[in-house]
């Protein structure tokens, strides 16, 4: 991306060396292991130069289409091959341009074939990008709803019963049940909520014996007592899993008075500011930034909540509908990505050909 606020003065010789031309590809040659090798294409909207941690790849237009090349570079296979060429340091990785030029291969296809493949893959990318836009709009919609309707500032039409200030101990209770059978071990993620440790993290971090692990029932509220990203005092999530699971005994597990109240609390505490404002007055911080709070103390603070069960259901219904739409869009994104991986595998090897290619 070009930053128009940053300007440089270059001599004629420097311009020849550093000025980008439309279709140039920039490769991130020095960065963290996760980001090294990422590539982007310059569209030539204005004059621009490139930073020293990037490598410019000029494309021979008689042999290759830049838009086809960028698809190959940023594909899963392309990124895997690029990272194999990288050398690792303590916290960074580096790709030697000479090594990259010598060993990274682009499929040998004619320009007509490249154009056809490029157009198909770009269409898939556009479908993915559209769904990302829709996801962001839905997330903003949920945030707008949380700020206005979950604070009682604006009421849904037809509901006028006064809201009340309740301690969480009045709407949540600790059932205290532990593992009862062969329940799977779950963790809590900021973005995903309760997730299977093996599926989400690649392995189980559970103790050798899990008989003392806390049982989580569908709809239960789980509080993690450890700093996580934007949640320095822990995160609060409702279990959307449709079966009983178990979590570390370090987590607090609570059953909401109604399922709808659990949905509203889950949405309310998705906001880092809301979680911090609720927890900050009752959490004790240790010398090593550890969190010290009992389950009883967690339930001791108060929130403004709707008292009308029908209003609770209406509010929860909006939240659940928005979340279902987001999950549907996310599944579509993943389906398109799988489709693109499959298409590239077939098309770049010549196993499949585009009609009239």
Secondary structure, DSSP 8 states (H G I E B T S, - for coil): ---TT------HHHHHHH---TT-EEEE-EE-TTTTT-EEE---SS-----TTEEEE---TTT--HHHHHHHHHSHHHHHHHHHT-EE-SS-EE--HHHHHHH-------HHHHHHHHHHHHHHHHHHHHHHHHHHHHHHHHHHHHHHTTTTSS--TT-----EEEEHHHHEE----B--SS--BEEEETTTEEEEHHHHHSS----S--TTSEEE-TT-EEE--S-BTTBTT--EEE---SS-EEE-TTSEEEEESSHHHHHHHHHHTTSHHHHHHHHHTT-EE-TTS-EE--HHHHTTSEEEE---HHHHHHHHHHHHHHHHHHHHHHHHHHHHHHHHHHHHHHHHTTSS--TT-
